[in-house]
C-alpha cells in the first residue's frame, strides 16, 4: 500500500525571519537574515513590498511578502492567523 504524506510548508520545520518594513534598513536586515533562513516581509505599501520581494527573490533569497499596517490591531491579528 502506498503511503501519502500531507504537504507541509517549509516554515513548519525551520525558523522564519520576519522583517517589518521595506525601506533601506528593512532591505539590509532582510539580506543579512535571509542568508540563513526564509523571510517574511511586511509593509503597508503593497507596491513597494512587491518590488522588494521580487528584488530579493531575483537575488536568490527565499522570501514572501504580506501587506499589513502594523499600527492596526485588526490587520496584525489577521496576519498572525
N, C-alpha and C positions, 0 to 999 in steps of 0.2 A: 504494500500500500504506500502511496506517495504522501509524504507529509508536506503540508503547505505552511509557510510562515507568514505572519502578518507583516506588512511593511512598517518599519519604524523610522521615524525621522532621525536624521543624523545627529541632531542636537539632543536626542534622548540619551546618547552614550558619551558625549563629550561636552565639556563646558563651552558655552557660547558667550562672547563678549557683547555687551550692549553699549553702543555709542550713541549718546544723545547730542544731536546737532551735527550739521553737515558743513559747518564753516571750516576755516583753516585749521583750527585746533581739533575739531572733530575728525577731519580727514587725517591729520597727523596721528591722532590716537588710533584711528582705525588701521592705518598702515602698520603701526607698531604691534597692536594687539592681534591683528589679522595674520601675522606671521606664525602664530601658534594655535589659533582657534578660529572657528567660524564666527562671523559677525552678524549682528542685527543692528541696523542703524535706524534711528528715529529722528524725524524732523517735522516741523509744522508745515514747511514749504514742500509740497509734493513734487513740483518740477525740479527743484534743486536736489531733492532726495533721489529722484530717478536719475539725474545726471551723475550724482556722486556714486551711486551704487553701480551704474554702468561703467564708470571710470575704474572703480575698484575691481569689478569683475574682469575688465579688459586687462588689468594688471595681474590677474591670477588669483585674486582673493575670493574666498567663499563668503558672500555677503547677500543679505536680503534687507529690504527697507520697508518700514511701516510708517505711514503718515500719522502723526499724533501730536496734539497740543498738550504738552506735559503739565500745563497750568490748569487743565480741565480734568477734574477727578473722574468724570464720566468717561472721557476718552482714555485715560490711563487704565481704568478698570476694564474697559473693552479690550485694550491692548494686552493686558495681562491674561485675560481669558483666552 
